[in-house]
């Protein structure tokens, strides 16, 4: 993974979304990332078990790892 993704920190939803979609607005990037996540029931399940829900603005390092593990590196 890229060095910045290895940081053990709380991630802003928009911050991670912009890594996947750097050429669009943050709002559009966050909506697109959510669409990608919703495609995988397994990923949604993992995120929900770890305390995530749609509308949450921050991700724990583990939640970020789930997303990157399913979607690949941005």
N, C-alpha and C positions, 0 to 999 in steps of 0.2 A: 504494500500500500504506500501511497504517497506520504511523505513525512508529516504533512499537516493533518492527515487523517489518523495518524497514530497518536495524536495528542489525547491524553486522558482528561477530557474536559466536558462540560455541558455544552451541547451544540444548540444553536438557534436553528429552528426549522428552516427559516429562510436562508441561513448561512449554508446549510447542507444542500438545500435545493439549488442554490446558485452555483454550487460546485458541479451539479449534474447538468444544469441549464444556464451557462454563463452569459449567453447572448440574448436573454429575455429579461423582463422586469422581475423583481423579486416576487411580486404577487403572482404573476403567471408561473414562475418557477415552482412556487410552493403548491399551487393547484395541480401542476403537472406531476410533481413528485407524489402527491397524494393519489392521483389517478394510477400511477405505476404501482404504488403500494397496495392499493385495493384489488389489484389483479390477483394477488397471491393471498389466499385464505390462510396459508401457513404463516406468512410474514405478519399479516394482521393479527393473527392469534398470538404470535410471539410478542409482538409489540404491546398488545392489550394486557397480556399476563405480566408484563414488566411495568404496567402503569400508564401506558400511552393511550390516548384517545384523540380522535380528530378534533382539531381546534387547539390542541396543546402546542405552545410556542417553543418549548425546549425539549431536547432529547438527551437522555443520559448517554454516557459512552457505550453502554451495552446496547441500547436501542439503536444508536448509530451503527454499531457493528452488525446488528441484525439486518439493517437496511443495506449496508454495503455488501454483506454476505449474500444477500438475495439478488441485488441489482448489479453487483460488480462495482468496481471503483469508478468514481466519476471521471 
